Amino acid sequence: MQKTAFIWDLDGTLLDSYEAILSGIEETFGQFSIPYDKEQVREFILKFSVQDLLEQVAEERKLDAEVLNQVRAQSLAEKNAQVVLMPGAREVLGWADQVGIRNFVYTHKGDNAFTILRDLGLESYFTEILTSQSGFARKPNPEVAIYLLDKYQLDPEKTYYIGDRTLDVEFAQNSGIQSINFLESTYEGNHRIQALADIFRFFKAER
C-alpha cells in the first residue's frame, strides 16, 4: 500500500513571504518608473502569479519581461531574512515526517527557495524540491505531478498538493490528485483548511 504524500507550495502556504515579495516588486517597479499600487498588485498575484504580472507590465510598457524578472529575483533574494514560516509549518512537517508521509515542494519560486528552506532548517524534510528553474511547465500544467507520481510511485488518491490559491487547486485537479487549500473550491478533491494545523485534524479524522 502506497503511503500518503504531500507536495507543498511555498509562498503563502509554508512561507509567510508575501510582504517580501511585494517589497521586491515595488523596488523593481521603482527602477523602471512603473506606478505601484500595493493592493492592486497583491490582488493580481494572488489571483494569477508574479510571472503573469511581470509579463503584462512588460507588454504594456514595451519592456523585457525576463529583465524585469531578473531584477525582481535579485531584489527578493536580498529580503530572505524577511521570510518567516507560516504558523504551524514546522509542526506539520515534523508530524508528517514522523508518521511516514513523504514531503515534496513544487513552487514557482526560483532556486532561491533552496536557500530559504536551508536557512529555516526545513530542507531535510523534503524528498525533492522543484522550482521554476527545474525545467517543468508552470502550474496549472500537471507535468510536475506526473513526474513525481511516476518517479516515486505515488498513489494519486493519497497525494495532496497543499497551496493557497485557485491556481494550486487547478494544478491538483489537472493532475488527478487531492488538494488541500486555504480556499473553497468546486473541485471535489479539494479539502479546505483555515490554518496548517487543520491538516492534523483532517488526517486524524481520516484514520
ZIZI-V465027 format. One record per pair of residues at least 24 apart in sequence whose C-alpha atoms are under 10 Angstrom apart, sorted by the first residue. I is the first residue (numbers start at 0). J is the second residue. Records with the same first field share a line. If there is no record, write none. Layout:
I=J ; J
This chain:
0=153 ; 154
1=151 ; 152 ; 153 ; 154 ; 155 ; 156 ; 157 ; 158
2=98 ; 99 ; 100 ; 101 ; 152 ; 153 ; 154 ; 157 ; 158
3=95 ; 98 ; 99 ; 100 ; 101 ; 102 ; 153 ; 154 ; 155 ; 156 ; 157 ; 158 ; 159
4=95 ; 99 ; 100 ; 101 ; 102 ; 103 ; 148 ; 151 ; 153 ; 154 ; 155 ; 156 ; 157 ; 158 ; 159 ; 160
5=92 ; 95 ; 100 ; 101 ; 102 ; 103 ; 104 ; 125 ; 157 ; 158 ; 159 ; 160 ; 161 ; 177 ; 178 ; 179
6=101 ; 102 ; 103 ; 104 ; 105 ; 106 ; 125 ; 126 ; 127 ; 128 ; 129 ; 144 ; 147 ; 158 ; 159 ; 160 ; 161 ; 162 ; 171 ; 178 ; 179
7=102 ; 103 ; 104 ; 105 ; 106 ; 125 ; 128 ; 129 ; 159 ; 160 ; 161 ; 162 ; 167 ; 179
8=103 ; 104 ; 105 ; 106 ; 107 ; 108 ; 129 ; 130 ; 160 ; 161 ; 162 ; 163 ; 164 ; 167 ; 180
9=84 ; 85 ; 104 ; 105 ; 106 ; 107 ; 108 ; 112 ; 116 ; 130 ; 161 ; 162 ; 163
10=82 ; 84 ; 85 ; 106 ; 107 ; 108 ; 112 ; 162 ; 163 ; 164
11=45 ; 84 ; 85 ; 162 ; 163 ; 164 ; 181
12=84 ; 85 ; 86 ; 88 ; 161 ; 162 ; 163 ; 164 ; 180 ; 181 ; 194 ; 195
13=83 ; 84 ; 85 ; 86 ; 87 ; 88 ; 89 ; 91 ; 92 ; 104 ; 116 ; 161 ; 162 ; 163 ; 195
14=82 ; 83 ; 84 ; 85 ; 86 ; 88 ; 115 ; 116 ; 119
15=81 ; 82 ; 83 ; 84 ; 85 ; 86 ; 88
16=75 ; 78 ; 79 ; 80 ; 81 ; 82 ; 83 ; 84 ; 85
17=41 ; 44 ; 45 ; 81 ; 82
18=78 ; 81 ; 82
19=74 ; 75 ; 76 ; 77 ; 78 ; 79 ; 80 ; 81 ; 82 ; 83
20=44 ; 49 ; 71 ; 72 ; 74 ; 75 ; 76 ; 78 ; 79 ; 81 ; 82
21=49 ; 71 ; 75
22=71 ; 74 ; 75 ; 78
23=70 ; 71 ; 72 ; 73 ; 74 ; 75 ; 76 ; 77 ; 78
24=49 ; 52 ; 53 ; 67 ; 68 ; 70 ; 71 ; 72 ; 74 ; 75
25=71 ; 74
26=70 ; 71 ; 74 ; 75
27=53 ; 67 ; 68 ; 69 ; 70 ; 71 ; 72 ; 73 ; 74 ; 75
28=53 ; 56 ; 67 ; 70 ; 71
30=67 ; 70 ; 71
31=60 ; 62 ; 67
33=57 ; 60
44=164
45=163 ; 164 ; 165 ; 166
46=164 ; 165 ; 166
47=164 ; 165 ; 166
48=107 ; 138 ; 164 ; 166
49=107 ; 108
50=107 ; 108
72=108 ; 109 ; 110 ; 111
73=111
75=111
76=109 ; 110 ; 111 ; 112 ; 114 ; 115
79=111 ; 112 ; 114 ; 115 ; 118
80=115 ; 118 ; 119
82=115 ; 119
83=115 ; 119
84=116 ; 119 ; 121
85=194 ; 195
86=194 ; 195 ; 196
87=194 ; 195 ; 196 ; 197 ; 198
88=121 ; 194 ; 195 ; 196
89=119 ; 120 ; 121 ; 124 ; 195
90=195 ; 196 ; 199
91=195 ; 196 ; 197 ; 198 ; 199
92=121 ; 124 ; 125 ; 195
93=121 ; 124
94=199
95=124 ; 198 ; 199
96=124 ; 125
100=157 ; 158
101=125 ; 126 ; 127 ; 151 ; 153 ; 158
102=126 ; 127 ; 128 ; 158 ; 159
103=127 ; 128 ; 129 ; 147 ; 160
104=128 ; 129 ; 130 ; 160 ; 161
105=129 ; 130 ; 131 ; 133 ; 135 ; 137 ; 138 ; 143 ; 144 ; 160 ; 161 ; 162
106=130 ; 131 ; 132 ; 133 ; 137 ; 138 ; 162 ; 167
107=131 ; 132 ; 133 ; 136 ; 137 ; 138
108=132
109=133
126=151
137=170
138=166 ; 167 ; 168 ; 169 ; 170 ; 171 ; 173
139=165 ; 166 ; 167 ; 168 ; 169 ; 170 ; 171 ; 172 ; 173 ; 174
140=166 ; 169 ; 170 ; 171 ; 172 ; 173 ; 174
141=169 ; 170 ; 171 ; 172 ; 173 ; 174 ; 175 ; 176
142=170 ; 173 ; 174
143=170 ; 174
144=170 ; 171 ; 173 ; 174 ; 175 ; 176
145=174 ; 175 ; 176
148=174 ; 176
156=188
159=188 ; 189 ; 190
160=189
161=189 ; 190 ; 191 ; 192 ; 195 ; 198
162=192
163=191 ; 192 ; 193
